[in-house]
Amino acid sequence: MDSPRSENTAAPADPLHVWFATEVQPHDAPLKAYLRGAFPSVRDVDDVVQESYLRLLRTRAERPLGVARAYLFRIARHLAVDLLRRETASPVRAALASEDLATVVDSSCGVAESVCTAEEIALLGAAIAELPDRCREVFVLRKLHGLSQKKIAARLGLSEQTVQVQVSRGVKRCGQFLRRHHVGVPQSS
C-alpha cells in the first residue's frame, strides 16, 4: 500500500537555510581559527561564533547583505573585543583605578582594542607595501603626509589628474587588501 507521501518528494528548501548553508556555514572553521589566533585569551570561541551567527541572521532579516563572510568576521571580531573589555572590567581593574595608580593606568582603550588597532595598522602597512611603486609614493604623500594633489604633482613631475588617479587606485587596492584580511567595511553588492 502506498503512503500518502512519496519517498522522492521533498519539502522546498527555505531560502534562509540555503543562504546560511552556502554563504555562512563554510566559514565556520576559518572564523574559529581567526578568533583563536587573533584573540587567544577568549576562552569560548564557539560561543562567540554562535553569537556572531545570530547577529548576522538578525542583520540579514533587516536588509540584504553584500559579503556575508566579511560581515561575519567583523561581527565576531567586535564580539571578541567586547568580551575582552568586559573581562578587563574586573575587580582587579577597579582596584587599579585608585587615585594612586590613576596616573599609571591608561584607560583610554583596552588591551584588546590596542592589539586590534596595532594589527590593523600593520595590515594597512602591508597593503601600502603591495602597491606599485608610483602608486605607493603618491598614496603615502597624499594620505599619510597630507600633501595636496597640486604639491604632489609639482614634486613628482606629474599632472594633478595622474595624482588623483593614483590616489584613487591606492585607496581601492588597500581596501581590497584589508577586506581580504577581514578588516574594514564590507563591500556592498
N, CA, C and O of each residue as an XYZ file, in Angstrom:
756
protein
N       0.825     -1.169      0.000
C       0.000      0.000      0.000
C       0.876      1.241      0.000
O       1.834      1.331      0.768
N       0.554      2.182     -0.847
C       1.339      3.404     -0.967
C       1.018      4.360      0.170
O      -0.126      4.497      0.603
N       2.081      5.020      0.638
C       1.869      6.040      1.659
C       1.442      7.330      0.977
O       1.724      7.519     -0.206
N       0.765      8.225      1.699
C       0.307      9.474      1.078
C       1.459     10.336      0.588
O       1.269     11.166     -0.302
N       2.628     10.160      1.137
C       3.765     10.985      0.716
C       4.810     10.091      0.078
O       5.220      9.095      0.674
N       5.227     10.419     -1.073
C       6.203      9.634     -1.821
C       7.601      9.869     -1.277
O       7.879     10.943     -0.744
N       8.475      8.900     -1.398
C       9.865      8.996     -0.943
C      10.627     10.101     -1.670
O      11.504     10.719     -1.067
N      10.332     10.372     -2.923
C      11.069     11.336     -3.732
C      10.614     12.778     -3.513
O      11.264     13.711     -3.986
N       9.517     12.965     -2.809
C       9.007     14.311     -2.601
C       9.697     14.921     -1.393
O       9.677     14.353     -0.301
N      10.300     16.068     -1.595
C      10.967     16.765     -0.501
C      10.346     18.139     -0.345
O       9.881     18.744     -1.311
N      10.349     18.616      0.885
C       9.830     19.952      1.131
C      10.752     20.970      0.461
O      11.967     20.773      0.428
N      10.191     22.048     -0.069
C      11.039     23.058     -0.705
C      12.017     23.646      0.326
O      11.682     23.833      1.496
N      13.214     23.923     -0.143
C      14.262     24.439      0.738
C      13.956     25.884      1.125
O      13.584     26.702      0.284
N      14.118     26.176      2.395
C      13.947     27.531      2.900
C      15.109     28.379      2.391
O      16.265     28.000      2.578
N      14.833     29.518      1.751
C      15.925     30.350      1.210
C      16.935     30.779      2.277
O      18.128     30.878      1.993
N      16.468     31.031      3.491
C      17.381     31.427      4.565
C      18.328     30.287      4.917
O      19.518     30.505      5.145
N      17.790     29.068      4.959
C      18.643     27.907      5.247
C      19.662     27.686      4.133
O      20.824     27.374      4.392
N      19.219     27.850      2.910
C      20.122     27.684      1.771
C      21.211     28.747      1.822
O      22.389     28.441      1.636
N      20.821     30.000      2.075
C      21.800     31.090      2.175
C      22.802     30.813      3.278
O      24.007     30.963      3.073
N      22.322     30.410      4.446
C      23.214     30.141      5.568
C      24.173     28.995      5.240
O      25.366     29.069      5.533
N      23.640     27.943      4.632
C      24.473     26.777      4.313
C      25.525     27.085      3.257
O      26.615     26.513      3.287
N      25.216     27.975      2.329
C      26.169     28.256      1.245
C      27.054     29.467      1.506
O      28.218     29.478      1.103
N      26.521     30.485      2.174
C      27.255     31.739      2.337
C      27.921     31.910      3.701
O      28.867     32.687      3.827
N      27.444     31.200      4.720
C      27.956     31.430      6.072
C      28.659     30.194      6.630
O      29.813     30.274      7.051
N      27.979     29.068      6.635
C      28.499     27.851      7.257
C      29.889     27.447      6.767
O      30.685     26.972      7.577
N      30.222     27.610      5.496
C      31.574     27.220      5.049
C      32.701     28.006      5.741
O      33.860     27.594      5.693
N      32.369     29.123      6.375
C      33.388     29.952      7.027
C      33.558     29.632      8.513
O      34.297     30.320      9.217
N      32.881     28.598      8.985
C      32.935     28.241     10.400
C      34.366     27.954     10.867
O      34.840     28.570     11.821
N      35.041     27.042     10.214
C      36.407     26.673     10.634
C      37.393     27.843     10.477
O      38.168     28.097     11.400
N      37.395     28.563      9.347
C      38.303     29.713      9.251
C      38.012     30.798     10.294
O      38.934     31.443     10.792
N      36.735     30.997     10.621
C      36.379     32.002     11.625
C      36.913     31.595     12.991
O      37.476     32.418     13.713
N      36.739     30.335     13.342
C      37.250     29.853     14.635
C      38.775     29.958     14.687
O      39.341     30.341     15.712
N      39.423     29.624     13.599
C      40.887     29.723     13.550
C      41.332     31.180     13.691
O      42.296     31.471     14.399
N      40.636     32.085     13.022
C      40.948     33.510     13.124
C      40.802     33.994     14.567
O      41.685     34.671     15.094
N      39.685     33.642     15.201
C      39.442     34.083     16.571
C      40.481     33.515     17.537
O      40.954     34.216     18.432
N      40.827     32.252     17.351
C      41.836     31.646     18.237
C      43.200     32.299     18.053
O      43.950     32.459     19.016
N      43.519     32.673     16.829
C      44.800     33.315     16.566
C      44.829     34.769     16.994
O      45.812     35.217     17.585
N      43.774     35.512     16.708
C      43.742     36.946     16.993
C      43.404     37.244     18.452
O      43.817     38.271     18.992
N      42.651     36.342     19.090
C      42.207     36.571     20.470
C      42.441     35.316     21.305
O      41.485     34.658     21.715
N      43.695     34.982     21.558
C      43.985     33.735     22.275
C      43.426     33.693     23.698
O      43.251     32.608     24.251
N      43.145     34.834     24.293
C      42.617     34.823     25.652
C      41.101     34.639     25.707
O      40.543     34.515     26.798
N      40.426     34.617     24.571
C      38.992     34.325     24.560
C      38.847     32.823     24.792
O      39.306     32.002     23.998
N      38.191     32.492     25.906
C      38.115     31.088     26.309
C      37.141     30.272     25.483
O      37.440     29.130     25.133
N      35.980     30.830     25.162
C      34.981     30.042     24.444
C      34.692     30.630     23.072
O      33.743     31.390     22.882
N      35.529     30.261     22.136
C      35.395     30.737     20.755
C      34.064     30.298     20.155
O      33.461     31.038     19.377
N      33.602     29.098     20.511
C      32.328     28.601     19.966
C      31.164     29.522     20.330
O      30.273     29.741     19.510
N      31.161     30.060     21.545
C      30.099     30.994     21.937
C      30.148     32.269     21.098
O      29.109     32.788     20.690
N      31.352     32.769     20.845
C      31.499     33.977     20.026
C      30.990     33.705     18.613
O      30.318     34.549     18.020
N      31.308     32.537     18.078
C      30.861     32.182     16.723
C      29.343     32.073     16.678
O      28.715     32.587     15.752
N      28.746     31.412     17.664
C      27.283     31.263     17.676
C      26.588     32.621     17.786
O      25.604     32.876     17.091
N      27.095     33.482     18.652
C      26.512     34.819     18.782
C      26.692     35.604     17.479
O      25.819     36.381     17.095
N      27.813     35.401     16.808
C      28.054     36.056     15.516
C      27.024     35.605     14.490
O      26.502     36.417     13.726
N      26.731     34.302     14.474
C      25.709     33.784     13.563
C      24.354     34.438     13.846
O      23.656     34.856     12.923
N      23.995     34.521     15.110
C      22.703     35.118     15.465
C      22.615     36.568     15.006
O      21.608     36.987     14.434
N      23.660     37.321     15.257
C      23.645     38.728     14.855
C      23.630     38.881     13.338
O      22.975     39.777     12.806
N      24.344     38.013     12.653
C      24.359     38.048     11.192
C      22.957     37.753     10.652
O      22.490     38.421      9.730
N      22.292     36.756     11.227
C      20.937     36.414     10.791
C      19.957     37.547     11.081
O      19.073     37.821     10.269
N      20.104     38.206     12.226
C      19.242     39.359     12.529
C      19.461     40.481     11.514
O      18.506     41.103     11.051
N      20.710     40.731     11.179
C      21.017     41.780     10.209
C      20.434     41.425      8.846
O      19.863     42.280      8.169
N      20.576     40.169      8.448
C      20.048     39.739      7.148
C      18.527     39.838      7.109
O      17.948     40.096      6.054
N      17.884     39.636      8.242
C      16.428     39.767      8.301
C      15.993     41.210      8.059
O      14.899     41.463      7.553
N      16.863     42.155      8.426
C      16.545     43.571      8.259
C      16.860     44.095      6.866
O      16.146     44.943      6.330
N      17.947     43.576      6.286
C      18.370     44.080      4.977
C      19.264     43.049      4.303
O      19.855     42.203      4.975
N      19.366     43.114      2.980
C      20.267     42.179      2.281
C      21.722     42.504      2.600
O      22.086     43.662      2.805
N      22.535     41.472      2.638
C      23.958     41.640      2.921
C      24.755     41.441      1.651
O      24.411     40.610      0.811
N      25.827     42.211      1.517
C      26.705     42.071      0.360
C      27.584     40.848      0.476
O      27.394     39.872     -0.249
N      28.540     40.892      1.375
C      29.508     39.812      1.543
C      29.328     39.250      2.951
O      29.773     39.850      3.929
N      28.677     38.103      3.043
C      28.363     37.518      4.347
C      29.629     37.241      5.151
O      29.660     37.479      6.359
N      30.660     36.749      4.501
C      31.901     36.410      5.209
C      32.491     37.641      5.896
O      32.897     37.572      7.056
N      32.537     38.744      5.195
C      33.112     39.964      5.762
C      32.302     40.433      6.972
O      32.877     40.793      7.999
N      30.970     40.431      6.856
C      30.134     40.818      7.986
C      30.347     39.861      9.153
O      30.468     40.293     10.299
N      30.392     38.575      8.867
C      30.562     37.563      9.907
C      31.866     37.781     10.680
O      31.869     37.784     11.911
N      32.950     37.957      9.966
C      34.245     38.154     10.626
C      34.267     39.463     11.414
O      34.845     39.527     12.499
N      33.653     40.483     10.881
C      33.620     41.776     11.579
C      32.808     41.672     12.864
O      33.228     42.164     13.911
N      31.649     41.033     12.783
C      30.813     40.842     13.968
C      31.582     40.052     15.024
O      31.594     40.427     16.197
N      32.220     38.962     14.612
C      32.962     38.119     15.556
C      34.095     38.899     16.207
O      34.333     38.776     17.408
N      34.782     39.689     15.420
C      35.882     40.493     15.967
C      35.375     41.464     17.022
O      35.971     41.597     18.091
N      34.271     42.142     16.718
C      33.708     43.085     17.675
C      33.231     42.378     18.947
O      33.414     42.890     20.051
N      32.624     41.211     18.789
C      32.181     40.451     19.960
C      33.368     40.033     20.825
O      33.306     40.123     22.051
N      34.438     39.581     20.196
C      35.626     39.159     20.946
C      36.235     40.345     21.690
O      36.624     40.217     22.851
N      36.318     41.485     21.033
C      36.857     42.682     21.684
C      35.971     43.080     22.862
O      36.473     43.394     23.941
N      34.645     43.067     22.654
C      33.730     43.402     23.745
C      33.882     42.431     24.913
O      33.868     42.843     26.073
N      34.023     41.165     24.611
C      34.207     40.149     25.647
C      35.479     40.425     26.442
O      35.472     40.362     27.671
N      36.558     40.726     25.750
C      37.808     41.025     26.438
C      37.707     42.309     27.263
O      38.296     42.400     28.341
N      36.974     43.284     26.771
C      36.774     44.517     27.540
C      36.024     44.229     28.835
O      36.380     44.744     29.895
N      34.983     43.403     28.743
C      34.220     43.061     29.951
C      35.102     42.334     30.953
O      35.002     42.564     32.158
N      35.963     41.463     30.456
C      36.850     40.729     31.356
C      37.842     41.661     32.036
O      38.237     41.420     33.177
N      38.253     42.734     31.340
C      39.197     43.666     31.958
C      38.492     44.587     32.952
O      39.156     45.268     33.733
N      37.162     44.619     32.936
C      36.406     45.429     33.891
C      36.153     44.611     35.159
O      35.060     44.666     35.722
N      37.124     43.879     35.598
C      37.016     43.012     36.765
C      37.340     43.781     38.038
O      37.731     44.946     37.965
N      37.186     43.152     39.209
C      37.554     43.816     40.461
C      39.027     44.231     40.492
O      39.369     45.223     41.136
N      39.877     43.512     39.828
C      41.288     43.882     39.777
C      41.441     45.250     39.120
O      42.204     46.093     39.592
N      40.706     45.463     38.025
C      40.768     46.761     37.348
C      40.237     47.871     38.247
O      40.774     48.978     38.262
N      39.173     47.566     38.999
C      38.629     48.561     39.922
C      39.679     48.947     40.963
O      39.799     50.119     41.319
N      40.428     47.978     41.443
C      41.479     48.262     42.418
C      42.574     49.116     41.787
O      43.143     49.991     42.440
N      42.860     48.860     40.534
C      43.895     49.630     39.848
C      43.458     51.059     39.563
O      44.293     51.925     39.302
N      42.158     51.311     39.611
C      41.646     52.635     39.294
C      41.750     53.603     40.468
O      41.233     54.718     40.403
N      42.400     53.190     41.511
C      42.540     54.079     42.664
C      43.324     55.321     42.259
O      44.027     55.325     41.248
N      43.192     56.382     43.067
C      43.849     57.643     42.728
C      45.363     57.514     42.646
O      45.995     58.196     41.840
N      45.953     56.653     43.466
C      47.404     56.489     43.450
C      47.891     55.952     42.116
O      48.978     56.302     41.656
N      47.080     55.098     41.495
C      47.512     54.472     40.247
C      46.899     55.134     39.023
O      47.173     54.715     37.899
N      46.087     56.143     39.214
C      45.398     56.774     38.091
C      46.361     57.320     37.051
O      46.040     57.335     35.862
N      47.515     57.761     37.469
C      48.467     58.309     36.506
C      49.223     57.222     35.762
O      49.838     57.490     34.730
N      49.185     55.987     36.279
C      49.911     54.884     35.655
C      49.036     54.148     34.653
O      49.508     53.756     33.585
N      47.763     53.956     34.988
C      46.855     53.169     34.162
C      46.276     54.061     33.069
O      45.725     55.124     33.352
N      46.404     53.626     31.831
C      45.825     54.349     30.701
C      44.493     53.695     30.380
O      44.462     52.585     29.848
N      43.405     54.358     30.693
C      42.090     53.774     30.465
C      41.478     54.217     29.148
O      40.292     53.982     28.915
N      42.250     54.847     28.289
C      41.696     55.343     27.029
C      41.254     54.217     26.112
O      40.286     54.372     25.368
N      41.947     53.086     26.151
C      41.495     51.933     25.383
C      42.031     50.674     26.032
O      43.067     50.691     26.696
N      41.317     49.590     25.833
C      41.704     48.322     26.415
C      42.832     47.665     25.636
O      43.183     48.083     24.532
N      43.381     46.639     26.236
C      44.474     45.899     25.602
C      44.010     45.296     24.282
O      44.711     45.371     23.273
N      42.819     44.695     24.301
C      42.316     44.059     23.078
C      42.163     45.074     21.954
O      42.513     44.802     20.805
N      41.640     46.243     22.295
C      41.473     47.278     21.273
C      42.823     47.744     20.760
O      42.988     47.979     19.563
N      43.794     47.878     21.663
C      45.142     48.272     21.248
C      45.751     47.232     20.320
O      46.392     47.571     19.326
N      45.544     45.961     20.656
C      46.085     44.878     19.819
C      45.416     44.904     18.453
O      46.084     44.789     17.426
N      44.091     45.057     18.446
C      43.373     45.111     17.162
C      43.838     46.292     16.334
O      44.051     46.167     15.128
N      43.994     47.436     16.978
C      44.443     48.626     16.258
C      45.844     48.407     15.699
O      46.125     48.764     14.555
N      46.720     47.819     16.508
C      48.085     47.550     16.039
C      48.070     46.584     14.864
O      48.819     46.759     13.903
N      47.212     45.554     14.939
C      47.115     44.598     13.837
C      46.593     45.277     12.576
O      47.088     45.030     11.476
N      45.590     46.134     12.747
C      45.029     46.829     11.595
C      46.042     47.780     10.971
O      46.107     47.903      9.748
N      46.831     48.450     11.803
C      47.871     49.344     11.280
C      48.922     48.537     10.530
O      49.394     48.950      9.470
N      49.288     47.373     11.090
C      50.266     46.514     10.409
C      49.711     46.024      9.072
O      50.438     45.958      8.082
N      48.415     45.680      9.047
C      47.802     45.249      7.786
C      47.741     46.395      6.783
O      47.953     46.184      5.589
N      47.455     47.597      7.252
C      47.452     48.747      6.347
C      48.843     48.966      5.775
O      48.992     49.252      4.587
N      49.870     48.833      6.622
C      51.250     48.943      6.138
C      51.557     47.906      5.081
O      52.208     48.202      4.080
N      51.083     46.676      5.304
C      51.289     45.612      4.310
C      50.539     45.930      3.026
O      51.043     45.678      1.931
N      49.329     46.486      3.156
C      48.549     46.853      1.966
C      49.270     47.934      1.168
O      49.337     47.862     -0.059
N      49.803     48.929      1.856
C      50.532     50.011      1.176
C      51.792     49.463      0.528
O      52.146     49.858     -0.583
N      52.467     48.556      1.217
C      53.704     47.972      0.672
C      53.452     47.202     -0.620
O      54.347     47.094     -1.458
N      52.250     46.667     -0.788
C      51.929     45.910     -2.002
C      51.555     46.784     -3.189
O      51.428     46.286     -4.307
N      51.379     48.072     -2.962
C      51.032     48.968     -4.073
C      52.211     49.087     -5.033
O      53.364     48.984     -4.615
N      51.930     49.305     -6.319
C      53.021     49.580     -7.261
C      53.782     50.830     -6.802
O      53.222     51.696     -6.130
N      55.062     50.911     -7.174
C      55.944     51.966     -6.671
C      55.358     53.369     -6.799
O      55.274     54.091     -5.806
N      54.951     53.768     -8.004
C      54.443     55.122     -8.223
C      53.170     55.350     -7.415
O      53.004     56.391     -6.780
N      52.288     54.379     -7.446
C      51.024     54.484     -6.713
C      51.304     54.624     -5.212
O      50.692     55.456     -4.543
N      52.222     53.816     -4.684
C      52.571     53.870     -3.267
C      53.137     55.246     -2.899
O      52.773     55.821     -1.874
N      54.022     55.759     -3.739
C      54.642     57.049     -3.467
C      53.584     58.160     -3.399
O      53.589     58.969     -2.471
N      52.695     58.193     -4.366
C      51.641     59.210     -4.411
C      50.678     59.024     -3.237
O      50.305     59.994     -2.578
N      50.276     57.775     -2.978
C      49.348     57.459     -1.901
C      49.902     57.916     -0.541
O      49.187     58.537      0.245
N      51.156     57.609     -0.275
C      51.782     57.973      1.006
C      51.855     59.489      1.151
O      51.554     60.025      2.218
N      52.251     60.181      0.087
C      52.340     61.638      0.163
C      50.966     62.267      0.420
O      50.850     63.233      1.174
N      49.937     61.716     -0.208
C      48.596     62.297     -0.081
C      47.927     61.891      1.223
O      47.459     62.748      1.973
N      47.877     60.596      1.499
C      47.090     60.094      2.629
C      47.831     60.112      3.960
O      47.211     60.301      5.007
N      49.129     59.921      3.935
C      49.869     59.889      5.195
C      50.531     61.220      5.532
O      50.587     61.621      6.694
N      51.028     61.895      4.507
C      51.691     63.179      4.744
C      50.752     64.362      4.531
O      51.080     65.487      4.909
N      49.591     64.121      3.929
C      48.581     65.156      3.766
C      48.903     66.229      2.755
O      48.334     67.319      2.812
N      49.812     65.947      1.820
C      50.124     66.947      0.795
C      48.960     67.073     -0.181
O      48.230     66.110     -0.417
N      48.797     68.242     -0.735
C      47.737     68.462     -1.723
C      48.129     67.797     -3.045
O      49.299     67.509     -3.295
N      47.127     67.565     -3.871
C      47.393     66.987     -5.199
C      48.336     67.884     -5.987
O      49.219     67.405     -6.698
N      48.140     69.173     -5.855
C      48.958     70.133     -6.594
C      50.428     70.025     -6.170
O      51.315     70.017     -7.023
N      50.694     69.941     -4.857
C      52.069     69.836     -4.366
C      52.704     68.506     -4.784
O      53.879     68.453     -5.148
N      51.920     67.452     -4.726
C      52.449     66.137     -5.130
C      52.792     66.157     -6.610
O      53.848     65.672     -7.017
N      51.901     66.716     -7.408
C      52.129     66.797     -8.850
C      53.411     67.571     -9.149
O      54.209     67.154     -9.989
N      53.609     68.700     -8.462
C      54.817     69.510     -8.677
C      56.063     68.755     -8.224
O      57.085     68.769     -8.911
N      55.981     68.107     -7.085
C      57.138     67.396     -6.534
C      57.562     66.230     -7.412
O      58.754     65.985     -7.595
N      56.582     65.506     -7.959
C      56.895     64.296     -8.721
C      56.874     64.511    -10.231
O      57.152     63.581    -10.989
N      56.550     65.714    -10.676
C      56.511     65.990    -12.112
C      55.361     65.274    -12.798
O      55.516     64.780    -13.914
N      54.231     65.215    -12.153
C      53.039     64.544    -12.695
C      51.928     65.570    -12.870
O      52.003     66.682    -12.347
N      50.899     65.181    -13.610
C      49.727     66.041    -13.695
C      48.867     65.792    -12.452
O      48.951     64.737    -11.824
N      48.047     66.774    -12.115
C      47.157     66.602    -10.969
C      46.182     65.461    -11.202
O      45.808     64.759    -10.263
N      45.769     65.275    -12.450
C      44.859     64.176    -12.802
C      45.528     62.836    -12.514
O      44.880     61.927    -11.993
N      46.810     62.695    -12.843
C      47.546     61.457    -12.584
C      47.632     61.197    -11.084
O      47.477     60.061    -10.636
N      47.877     62.249    -10.313
C      47.928     62.114     -8.849
C      46.582     61.620     -8.336
O      46.521     60.710     -7.509
N      45.515     62.216     -8.825
C      44.173     61.831     -8.395
C      43.896     60.365     -8.730
O      43.344     59.636     -7.905
N      44.266     59.936     -9.910
C      44.049     58.544    -10.330
C      44.869     57.593     -9.463
O      44.369     56.550     -9.041
N      46.118     57.945     -9.197
C      46.984     57.076     -8.389
C      46.465     56.951     -6.948
O      46.489     55.864     -6.371
N      46.003     58.056     -6.378
C      45.444     58.015     -5.027
C      44.198     57.136     -5.016
O      44.020     56.314     -4.117
N      43.343     57.310     -6.011
C      42.126     56.510     -6.103
C      42.449     55.018     -6.218
O      41.826     54.192     -5.551
N      43.415     54.681     -7.055
C      43.831     53.279     -7.194
C      44.392     52.747     -5.882
O      44.109     51.614     -5.494
N      45.183     53.561     -5.206
C      45.758     53.145     -3.929
C      44.693     52.860     -2.889
O      44.758     51.858     -2.176
N      43.708     53.752     -2.806
C      42.611     53.558     -1.856
C      41.854     52.277     -2.188
O      41.539     51.488     -1.296
N      41.565     52.073     -3.463
C      40.821     50.879     -3.883
C      41.608     49.606     -3.560
O      41.052     48.662     -2.998
N      42.877     49.574     -3.904
C      43.693     48.378     -3.668
C      43.891     48.116     -2.179
O      43.859     46.965     -1.742
N      44.095     49.166     -1.406
C      44.238     48.985      0.048
C      42.933     48.454      0.635
O      42.946     47.573      1.494
N      41.810     48.994      0.168
C      40.509     48.496      0.635
C      40.308     47.030      0.320
O      39.824     46.272      1.160
N      40.679     46.623     -0.891
C      40.560     45.213     -1.272
C      41.456     44.342     -0.398
O      41.040     43.275      0.053
N      42.679     44.794     -0.159
C      43.621     44.048      0.680
C      43.050     43.879      2.086
O      43.078     42.780      2.642
N      42.535     44.961      2.660
C      42.007     44.902      4.019
C      40.770     44.018      4.105
O      40.604     43.292      5.084
N      39.898     44.065      3.100
C      38.729     43.182      3.102
C      39.149     41.722      3.029
O      38.549     40.867      3.680
N      40.186     41.431      2.230
C      40.679     40.041      2.162
C      41.185     39.578      3.519
O      41.194     38.381      3.806
N      41.603     40.511      4.347
C      42.118     40.180      5.678
C      41.101     40.500      6.768
O      41.442     40.600      7.946
N      39.830     40.662      6.346
C      38.706     40.824      7.271
C      38.794     42.082      8.127
O      38.418     42.072      9.299
N      39.286     43.148      7.543
C      39.364     44.430      8.243
C      38.620     45.445      7.391
O      38.722     45.423      6.165
N      37.887     46.319      8.022
C      37.233     47.400      7.302
C      35.797     47.092      6.990
O      35.280     46.035      7.351
N      35.161     48.007      6.328
C      33.754     47.883      5.997
C      33.592     46.979      4.798
O      34.259     47.180      3.783
N      32.705     45.967      4.888
C      32.483     45.076      3.758
C      31.888     45.830      2.574
O      31.163     46.812      2.732
N      32.217     45.339      1.393
C      31.685     45.937      0.179
C      30.230     45.587      0.024
O      29.832     44.464      0.331
N      29.421     46.520     -0.446
C      28.035     46.222     -0.762
C      27.986     45.557     -2.110
O      28.878     45.724     -2.941
N      26.924     44.794     -2.316
C      26.814     44.116     -3.612
C      26.324     45.036     -4.685
O      26.177     44.621     -5.834
